[in-house]
Amino acid sequence: MADHPTSAPRDTPTSEALFRRARRVLPGGVNSPVRAFKSVGGTPRFIRSARGARLMDVDGHEYLDYIGSWGVMVLGHDHPAVREALAHALARGTSFGTPTEGEVELAEMMVQMVPGLEVVRMVNSGTEATMSALRLARAATGRDCVVKFRGGYHGHADAFLVEAGSGAATLGVPSSPGVPGETARTSLVAEYNDLETVDALFGAHDGRIAAIIVEPVAGNMGCIPPAPGFLEGLRERCSRHGALLIFDEVMTGFRVGPEGAQGRYGVQADLVTLGKVIGGGLPVGAYGGRADLMRHIAPDGPVYQAGTLSGNPMAVAAGLATLRTLRDDPSIHDHLETLGRLFDDGFADLTRRLGVPLQWNRAGGMGSLFFSEDPVVDWTTAAAAAASEPGFSGFFHGMLSAGIHLPPSGYEAWFWSLAHTRDDVTRTLETAEAVLRRREVSDA
């Protein structure tokens, strides 16, 4: 096997200087909280460039990347098809504020590829997509409450910042200040993978619940797949109680399978939110679903939602290139699954050989490693794993010093891409073993 460094210190004076500058003019020195390394300590790496499965920082260090722009880069960084599409789009202009052929083509492609998607509206982010879908659900049902799941994250709109996961959990702020009490009271919280808690909410609030919104594969308390029957149970309860089922597939869309989680698990939602992959690396979001619901959106109906840069031609071009590549080459998702199974087997083998309490969860091209004796199936078990010491923080820095960049939080999923190889996974597992062995010796 190749000889890879596992503990070489990496000098990062340029990243450190940039972080000091950034902290003077940006909250925490970052434009999104988890990037600040707050839960793991140390200095975030400022990245200068990326290609394939690798990042290059401003100090000249190369990293094998498992962030993938938080799930966006399913084809890898700087994919030729995306780069070429952006060059052509740039030559025509960056924004028009009028309709373009490209946005029609992207909408048609999403409708073709996503089950149950009949009509779709483009927006600029996952947060815009989820908050717009929720407004639509409330308007269509005439109800005001929404059921979400503890630890689930659906962007930073007020209604969703109640018992939120991901960055909010990393910072110890499960419910953000600034969210009005009356808004919080319409957000009802159930436990992921626990239908009894959903039944209790319908029992207490039946006739008031507009929708259930769920990450069909939780990705913001670490990667937690749905238990058998969980998504089917949500579908049945929504249908029985007259509520809408919203799948937040901003993360899972086109990543856990060619049809997203709906195709992978065979459960169809009423509304779906998308983002990340559909922009090919540029800011984008979308929500859509049944035509009878989507025709409530202005200008067809009275539910108002607008956006100056919605359907931006640059983002549309990158998204079209990405989705065309995925559509035309089914082997890409097979490749993601193959690498995922290598991780499955590798971490199971490490757990047996080292006797280290590890839990590895995965769905398609995303997964998470938890330091836990017990399976991680919901927010409670994820939070217990994240609180382990030295746990994730020590592991993260051991991997980073060896040139492997994981998401800097135990609450975030890892992502791999078409550009990752079997050798990359082998290197990652070998480095993980070395880091874990060194940690065990240190603890002893």
Summary of the structure (lengths in Angstrom):
residues: 444
radius of gyration: 21.4
end to end distance: 27.9
largest distance: 66.8
contacts: 1595
relative contact order: 0.18
helix: 44%
strand: 16%
